[in-house]
């Protein structure tokens, strides 16, 4: 990858989990790869009263843990020389002044402010930057999810941030779009002719999108209990994956051409409201069980979770897209914590042949299926029927697979490595536009409102399972089954 221009990358929330676990190790790797110029700076910003040396010690410990065998003392010495730290409380005006002075003479450098903080701090931070003349024509701001808790709060944040940064300077990040497999899904669809004639109703039977975690809420209980799985995962990650599957071919590789097509999908999603929500969605909350052979507590026993909380840790939905390409094709989405395994995949099941002249297994095992796996391993697998060796013509499913690590013999870029470099380059393709975000909230809000209106409590499921039985019933009513049940 080509070297990046000189930049200043400022990480608000620089002592937080995301910065230490993902962002700084990603930047270390890009430095080792030769992409970071010696004149570039990485500035951690947080409210903690710590020295630069203490901050470097935190970052070194985290990089060692998350970079693993790639960590090298000489490379760390180079990387740490580009790191510094500032203590800033967004509500204390004086904290910005000394910080602002450190940018004297660097006005022509690319300047990116990455806000890995609570969303209610996004606007105050941006306004503090503007008051201290830190926002230049070369500046960008990166907004981490969640961007608000509903459509109204999201619009307010966007309004205040948008008064300081233009839309072309705002990078609303969804790290799932930076995954190599998602990039290859775009390449598969728009770089080949093979699938495009089949990518529509009449050829595709149904689509499943699963983002499963075997972890619980960990240290995020305070945040998570105010958010829940619908807003934490469906509103952004799962809907963005749905858009990439369902979008029309963009006119070009231009960022807005791509985002225009995603917006059309979001606007074509059939709205759900009232009792229809209860029929097409499932809420769940994990109870005690076992994950990877170890006992784990239920959600209500997690530290910092309020007694009797009704926050959902699992959601399954049936979605429909009212367009000529997708009318009548159901999309099933599910996500949850404390599930049986960590798994993110898209499973596209094609229609059956009209007549089978050979013996074969009963459905649904015999159907052609394209599975794009995002984690834990990145791969694409196509299931087809082939003759079983021996006499007779008995067909059995076989898989044609592309394992990226095996095929390309190289380490795949972490999603944040790609996205951070795109921020510095000013490439908006993989970031959400304001109207996309608004359309996603507009579709999500009535679901949450219906749950509240009808007192829809989450259904209990055992930690280490695949979620509530009602999720299997949701897809089973249409004659289908989740991939893990096949």
Secondary structure, 3 states (H helix, E strand, C coil): CCCCCCEEEEEECCCCHHHHHHHHHHHHHHHHCCCCCCCCEEEEEECCCCCHHHHHHHHHHHHHHHHHHHCCHHHHHHHHCCEEEEECCCCCCHHHHHHHHCCCCCCCCEEEEEECCCHHHHHHHHHHHHHCCCCCCCEEEEECCCCCCCHHHHHHHHHHHHCCCCHHHEEECCHHHHCHHHHHHHHHHHCCCCCHHHCCECCEEEEEEEEECCCCCHHHHHHHHCCHHHHHHHHHHHHHHHHHHHCCCCCCCCHHHHHHHHHHHHHHECCCCCHHHHHHEEEEEEECEEECCEEECCHHHCCCCCCCCCCCCEEEEEECECCCCCCCCEEEEEEECCECCCEEEEEEEECCCCCCCCEECCCCCCCCEEEEEEECCCEEEEEEEEECCCCCCEEEEEEEEEEHHHHHCCCCCCHHHHHHHHHHHCCCCCCECHHHHHHHHHHHHHHHHHHHHCCCCCEEEECCECCCHHHHHHHHCCCCCCHHHC
